[in-house]
Amino acid sequence: MSTFEAHCQESITLFGKPYEEVHRWLDEFMGMEPYGMRHRKVRHHLQGIKSVVKLFGEEAGEVARQHIISDLKEEGWTEADPFPKDQQDYLKMGLF
């Protein structure tokens, strides 16, 4: 499972800084009821990236996309699969 620390380290490697605020925002609902570890459906999609861009800027959107890709791969998604558009699409794809 990707941890906050792992996401931050990946961001340092790829983007030059940790972007802690982006990773915290994306994973804000992790462990909270009713989501638990199924929090990803809330913001781990294109709509979530658009929200990150509005909140934190263009480069943060690229950071969010990489965070989401790392997490999706843990769920069996590959880059050959379509990228989820929103929460409904995420669920329709069988992701959680």
C-alpha positions as CSV (number, residue, x, y, z in Angstrom):
1,M,0.0,0.0,0.0
2,S,1.3,3.4,-0.9
3,T,1.9,5.5,2.2
4,F,1.9,9.2,2.6
5,E,5.7,9.1,3.0
6,A,6.0,7.0,-0.2
7,H,3.8,9.4,-2.2
8,C,5.9,12.3,-0.9
9,Q,9.2,10.6,-1.8
10,E,7.9,9.8,-5.3
11,S,7.0,13.5,-5.7
12,I,10.4,14.6,-4.6
13,T,12.0,12.3,-7.1
14,L,9.7,13.2,-10.0
15,F,8.8,16.9,-9.2
16,G,11.5,18.2,-6.9
17,K,9.3,18.6,-3.8
18,P,7.0,16.5,-1.6
19,Y,3.6,18.2,-2.3
20,E,2.4,17.1,1.1
21,E,-0.8,19.2,0.7
22,V,-1.8,17.4,-2.5
23,H,-1.3,13.9,-1.0
24,R,-3.2,14.8,2.2
25,W,-6.1,16.2,0.2
26,L,-6.3,13.2,-2.0
27,D,-6.3,10.8,0.9
28,E,-8.3,13.0,3.3
29,F,-11.1,10.3,3.7
30,M,-8.7,7.4,4.3
31,G,-9.7,5.4,7.3
32,M,-12.8,7.5,7.9
33,E,-16.3,6.1,8.1
34,P,-17.9,5.0,5.8
35,Y,-14.9,4.7,3.5
36,G,-12.1,3.1,5.4
37,M,-9.6,2.0,2.7
38,R,-12.2,2.5,0.0
39,H,-11.6,6.3,0.2
40,R,-10.0,6.4,-3.2
41,K,-13.3,6.4,-5.1
42,V,-13.9,10.0,-3.7
43,R,-11.0,11.8,-5.3
44,H,-8.8,9.3,-7.3
45,H,-10.0,10.2,-10.8
46,L,-10.0,13.0,-13.4
47,Q,-12.5,15.1,-11.4
48,G,-10.2,14.9,-8.4
49,I,-7.2,16.0,-10.5
50,K,-9.3,19.0,-11.7
51,S,-10.1,19.9,-8.1
52,V,-6.4,19.7,-7.2
53,V,-5.5,22.0,-10.1
54,K,-8.1,24.6,-8.8
55,L,-6.8,24.3,-5.2
56,F,-3.0,24.0,-5.7
57,G,-2.1,24.8,-9.3
58,E,-1.2,23.1,-12.6
59,E,1.9,21.2,-11.5
60,A,0.0,19.9,-8.5
61,G,-2.4,18.3,-11.0
62,E,0.5,16.3,-12.4
63,V,1.5,15.3,-8.9
64,A,-2.1,14.2,-8.2
65,R,-2.2,12.2,-11.4
66,Q,1.0,10.3,-10.4
67,H,-0.4,9.7,-6.9
68,I,-3.6,8.2,-8.4
69,I,-1.7,6.1,-10.9
70,S,0.4,4.6,-8.1
71,D,-2.7,3.8,-6.1
72,L,-4.6,2.4,-9.1
73,K,-1.8,0.1,-9.9
74,E,-2.1,-1.4,-6.4
75,E,-5.7,-2.3,-7.4
76,G,-4.8,-4.1,-10.6
77,W,-5.2,-1.1,-13.0
78,T,-2.7,-0.8,-15.8
79,E,-1.9,2.1,-18.0
80,A,-3.7,0.3,-20.9
81,D,-6.9,0.7,-18.9
82,P,-9.0,3.8,-19.2
83,F,-8.4,6.4,-16.5
84,P,-11.4,6.8,-14.2
85,K,-13.4,10.0,-14.9
86,D,-15.3,10.4,-11.7
87,Q,-16.5,8.5,-8.7
88,Q,-19.2,6.6,-10.6
89,D,-16.8,5.7,-13.3
90,Y,-14.3,4.5,-10.7
91,L,-16.9,2.2,-9.2
92,K,-18.1,1.0,-12.6
93,M,-14.5,0.0,-13.4
94,G,-14.6,-2.3,-10.3
95,L,-12.1,-0.2,-8.4
96,F,-12.6,0.7,-4.7
